[in-house]
């Protein structure tokens, strides 16, 4: 019985697509940022600064939550 419950739980997790859109949009934004940095070198420093700020904010939020 426990094996059946575990199998059903795994099937539910595999079919769950609630966060899929957010991940796709984040990947697309990252791709656009990298492409813009490759095409316009002056923009790449600004993009690097923005990603650094996001990284610092995410780290601070992760540390605050734990």
Residue, then its C-alpha position, 0 to 999 in steps of 0.5 A: x500500500x505504501x508503494x502505491x501511495x509513493x507511486x501516486x505522489x511521484x506521478x502528481x509531482x511529474x504532472x505538476x506544471x504550476x511553476x513552469x511559466x515563471x522558469x520559461x520567462x526567466x530563461x528567456x530574459x536571461x537569454x535576451x540579456x546575454x544576447x544584448x551583451x554580446x551584440x552591444x559590449x557597452x551594455x554588458x557591464x550594465x547587465x553584469x551590475x544588474x545580475x550582481x545586484x540581483x544575486x546579492x538580493x537573492x542571497x540576502x533573502x535566502x539568509x533572512x528566511x533561514 
